[in-house]
Amino acid sequence: MIKHIVGWNFAAEAEGADKTTNVALAAKALRELPDLVPGILEFEVITPQDGLDTSFDLALYSAFTDADALRGYAAHPAHVPVATMIKARITGRSVIDYDPDEV
């Protein structure tokens, strides 16, 4: 199993929309991927809870069967346009991939 965790910070305005709209658009697009991409075991799209400290505007916690499945996800035709859409709207991204059996 490989776990893949990503956090994004969005621009105040990008692609003609404000941050709130772009975060919602990205979250919706991400939530559609588990039904389209093989090898996903867990897939949680996370938006911050009001009133709590946060470092990111949007995050993804996911788990894949193995490293090949994660690479397949990254290149999958359903994922590529989502990643491109998100890249056009963010100011920063952090990611960590790891095998929990090796931690």
C-alpha positions in Angstrom: 0.0 0.0 0.0 1.1 3.6 -0.8 -0.4 6.6 1.0 -0.5 9.9 -0.9 -1.3 13.1 1.0 -1.5 16.5 -0.7 -2.3 20.0 0.5 -3.0 23.0 -1.7 -3.2 26.7 -1.1 -5.3 28.6 -3.6 -4.9 32.1 -5.0 -7.3 34.7 -3.8 -8.5 34.9 -7.4 -7.6 32.7 -10.4 -9.2 31.7 -13.7 -11.9 34.3 -13.2 -13.2 33.0 -9.9 -12.5 33.6 -6.2 -10.7 31.2 -3.8 -14.0 29.8 -2.3 -15.3 29.0 -5.8 -12.1 27.4 -7.0 -11.7 25.3 -3.9 -15.2 24.0 -4.3 -14.6 23.3 -8.0 -11.4 21.4 -7.2 -13.0 19.4 -4.4 -15.9 18.4 -6.6 -13.5 17.3 -9.4 -11.3 15.3 -7.1 -14.3 13.5 -5.5 -15.2 12.1 -8.9 -11.9 10.3 -9.4 -12.3 7.2 -7.2 -15.0 5.9 -9.5 -12.8 6.4 -12.5 -9.2 5.4 -11.5 -8.3 1.8 -10.6 -6.1 1.0 -7.6 -7.6 3.5 -5.2 -8.2 2.0 -1.7 -9.1 5.2 0.2 -9.8 8.8 -1.1 -10.8 11.6 1.2 -11.0 15.2 -0.1 -10.7 17.5 2.9 -11.8 21.1 3.3 -10.9 22.9 6.5 -13.5 23.2 9.3 -14.4 26.8 10.1 -13.0 28.0 13.4 -10.0 25.6 13.5 -6.4 26.4 12.5 -5.4 25.2 9.0 -2.4 25.3 6.8 -4.1 24.4 3.5 -7.2 25.4 1.7 -7.8 21.9 0.4 -6.2 18.5 1.1 -6.3 15.0 -0.1 -5.7 11.8 1.9 -5.5 8.8 -0.3 -4.2 5.2 -0.3 -3.4 3.1 -3.4 -2.8 -0.6 -3.7 0.9 0.0 -4.6 3.4 2.5 -6.2 2.3 1.4 -9.7 -1.3 2.3 -8.9 -0.2 5.7 -7.7 1.8 6.3 -10.8 -1.2 5.1 -12.9 -3.4 7.6 -11.0 -1.0 10.5 -11.8 -1.1 9.7 -15.5 -4.7 8.6 -15.7 -6.8 10.5 -18.3 -9.4 11.3 -15.7 -6.8 12.8 -13.3 -4.6 14.8 -15.7 -7.3 17.5 -16.4 -8.1 17.8 -12.7 -4.4 18.3 -11.8 -4.1 20.9 -14.6 -7.2 22.7 -13.4 -5.9 22.8 -9.8 -2.4 23.9 -10.9 -3.9 27.0 -12.6 -5.6 28.0 -9.3 -3.0 27.4 -6.6 -0.2 29.3 -5.0 1.4 26.3 -3.4 1.3 22.5 -3.0 2.8 20.1 -0.6 2.8 16.3 -1.0 4.1 13.2 0.8 4.0 9.7 -0.5 4.9 6.7 1.7 4.5 3.0 2.4 3.1 2.6 5.9 4.7 -0.8 6.2 8.2 0.9 5.9 7.6 3.7 8.4 
